[in-house]
Amino acid sequence: MTDDTTAEGRRAHDLYDDEVVEEARTVRPYALTRGRTRAGRGDLPLEALVRGVAGATDPTSTTERRRIIELSTASILSVAELSAHLSLPLGVVRVLVGDLADEGLIVVHTGSPSAAPAATNLKVLESVLNGISAL
Amino acid sequence: MAFPRSDVVADATPAQQVPGGGAPTAPITVKIVVAGGFAVGKTTFIGSISDIEPLSTEAAMTEHSLGVDDAGGVTDRKTSTTVAMDFGRIALPGDLWLYLFGTPGQDRFHFMWDDLIKGAIGAVVLVDTERLDQCFDAVDYFEARQIPFVLAVNCFDGVARHDLDAVREALAVRPETPVFYTDARNRQATKQALITLVTLAMSRMQG
């Protein structure tokens, strides 16, 4: 999807591609996950936030794992943002993030003050409404 | 109201907390789905209000297609394609991050919607009156799941070509579903669309 990261590519994509792009890769993306399509901890929300653990060392570092640790240590960011920055499909990033969290190298925050999604919390929605109104 | 959500998320929460008292706090994240046909202006809409340049990610879509091969035999072919999804982020006071996820509006993208809508406040369906059919599936999907959604009719050149009542009738949406004009390029218009959706979601929750 490298074409779509530029404004030009995005425009061309919007106009011609009908949002579906056949992909040709030199490495099948799920090779990075050793064929697994599901993270051990289930599907993480796209907006789940990932933060690198300071001082953690990765014994089985690959480029992708290293990038996830680097990016999330520099600033907290979502699974979706990691997927965009790494140019890897969401499913792949979810598995890699799940692995790294299980190994204690990153921490995943579900982005909600309780077990339920934040959007089911009326107080949160009030804050969202006030926040947007003040933009 | 009850949103569809996975138990996995709830189960995963305790294990993901930092051990010890010094856990750094993370922003609270919420999301809104922006659905609509292709080239209707989803990315423009997101970009008009996002703090970050809209980013693009992709989800893999695997289709099992039954077809006839060149030799005339029936083949069971698996084709893999990917779907681009653009998104943006808005930081709000109170350490709140609002994500806006754009997704195509046709039902072959259902596999993404289930995932996207989980835990979402609701959806803004962007409507191009020249291609109303492109949002039928999204409207059906959100109505069937009782997900709060609004219909934002994008005026491409600032000119409304269709009467809103005509759009409402053509899409056969419930009377309580907000239908309004928007301009995807305009930050104020986008802001108003989001306010309308959040207000709807809150009133559903209260009532």
Contacts between the chains, C-beta under 8 A, distances in Angstrom:
chain1	res1	chain2	res2	distance
A	1	B	56	6.1
A	1	B	57	7.9
A	1	B	58	5.1
A	1	B	82	6.9
A	1	B	84	6.0
A	4	B	56	4.6
A	4	B	84	5.7
A	5	B	56	6.2
A	10	B	43	6.5
A	10	B	56	7.1
A	10	B	86	7.7
A	13	B	84	6.6
A	14	B	38	6.8
A	14	B	39	4.9
A	14	B	43	7.0
A	15	B	39	6.3
A	17	B	84	7.9
A	18	B	38	5.3
A	19	B	38	5.1
A	19	B	83	6.1
A	19	B	84	5.6
A	19	B	104	4.8
A	20	B	61	7.5
A	20	B	81	5.1
A	20	B	82	7.4
A	20	B	83	5.9
A	21	B	58	7.8
A	21	B	81	7.0
A	21	B	82	5.9
A	21	B	84	6.6
A	22	B	81	5.8
A	23	B	58	8.0
A	23	B	80	7.5
A	23	B	81	7.3
A	23	B	82	5.2
A	29	B	60	7.6
A	41	B	8	7.0
A	41	B	12	5.0
A	41	B	15	7.4
A	42	B	6	6.6
A	42	B	8	3.1
A	42	B	9	7.6
A	42	B	11	7.6
A	42	B	12	6.5
A	43	B	6	6.6
A	43	B	8	6.5
A	43	B	115	7.0
A	44	B	9	8.0
A	44	B	12	7.6
A	45	B	9	6.2
A	45	B	29	7.9
A	45	B	118	6.6
A	45	B	119	5.8
A	46	B	31	7.4
A	46	B	87	7.9
A	46	B	99	7.5
A	46	B	101	6.8
A	46	B	115	7.2
A	46	B	116	7.0
A	47	B	29	4.3
A	47	B	30	7.7
A	47	B	31	5.1
A	47	B	97	7.7
A	47	B	99	4.9
A	47	B	119	7.7
A	48	B	29	7.5
A	49	B	26	4.9
A	49	B	27	6.7
A	49	B	29	6.2
A	49	B	97	7.9
A	51	B	24	6.9
A	51	B	26	6.7
A	76	B	26	6.0
A	76	B	27	7.2
A	78	B	29	6.9
A	78	B	89	7.7
A	78	B	97	7.9
A	78	B	99	6.8
A	80	B	55	7.4
A	80	B	57	5.5
A	80	B	87	5.7
A	80	B	99	7.0
A	80	B	101	7.4
A	81	B	55	6.3
A	81	B	89	7.7
A	83	B	57	4.2
A	83	B	58	7.5
A	84	B	55	3.8
A	84	B	56	6.0
A	84	B	57	4.5
A	84	B	87	7.7
A	85	B	55	7.6
A	89	B	57	7.7
A	89	B	58	5.3
A	89	B	59	6.2
A	89	B	60	5.0
A	89	B	82	6.5
A	90	B	57	5.8
A	90	B	58	7.1
A	90	B	59	5.1
A	90	B	85	8.0
A	91	B	59	6.9
A	91	B	60	5.9
A	101	B	16	6.6
A	107	B	16	6.4
A	107	B	17	8.0
A	107	B	18	5.6
A	108	B	12	7.5
A	108	B	16	4.7
A	109	B	16	6.7
A	109	B	26	3.6
A	110	B	9	5.7
A	110	B	12	6.8
A	110	B	13	5.4
A	110	B	16	6.7
A	111	B	26	6.6
A	111	B	27	6.9
A	111	B	28	5.8
A	111	B	29	3.1
A	111	B	30	7.7
A	111	B	97	7.4
A	112	B	13	7.8
A	112	B	28	6.5
A	112	B	29	7.5
A	112	B	119	7.8
A	113	B	28	6.2
A	115	B	9	7.6
A	115	B	10	3.9
A	115	B	13	5.4
A	116	B	5	7.3
A	116	B	10	7.0
A	117	B	3	6.4
A	117	B	5	5.5
A	117	B	9	7.1
A	117	B	30	8.0
A	117	B	118	7.4
A	117	B	119	3.1
A	117	B	120	8.0
A	118	B	28	5.0
A	118	B	29	6.5
A	118	B	30	5.0
A	118	B	119	7.4
A	119	B	3	6.5
A	119	B	30	5.1
A	119	B	31	7.4
A	119	B	119	5.7
A	119	B	120	6.0
A	119	B	121	4.5
A	119	B	201	7.4
A	120	B	2	7.9
A	120	B	3	5.7
A	120	B	5	7.8
A	120	B	119	7.7
A	120	B	205	7.6
A	122	B	202	6.5
A	122	B	205	5.5
A	122	B	206	7.1
A	124	B	28	6.2
A	124	B	30	6.5
A	124	B	96	7.3
A	125	B	30	7.9
A	125	B	121	6.7
A	125	B	198	6.0
A	125	B	201	6.1
A	125	B	202	5.0
A	125	B	205	7.0
A	126	B	202	7.1
A	127	B	92	6.9
A	127	B	93	7.4
A	127	B	94	4.7
A	127	B	96	5.7
A	128	B	30	5.8
A	128	B	92	6.4
A	128	B	96	6.3
A	128	B	98	6.2
A	128	B	121	7.0
A	128	B	198	5.5
A	129	B	195	6.6
A	129	B	198	4.7
A	129	B	199	6.6
A	129	B	202	6.8
A	130	B	93	7.6
A	131	B	90	8.0
A	131	B	92	3.0
A	131	B	93	5.3
A	131	B	94	6.8
A	131	B	96	6.0
A	131	B	98	7.5
A	132	B	90	7.7
A	132	B	92	6.9
A	132	B	98	7.4
A	132	B	191	6.0
A	132	B	194	5.2
A	132	B	195	5.6
A	132	B	198	6.6
A	133	B	191	7.7
A	133	B	195	6.1
A	134	B	93	7.1
A	135	B	49	7.1
A	135	B	90	7.4
A	135	B	92	8.0
A	135	B	187	7.8
A	135	B	191	5.6
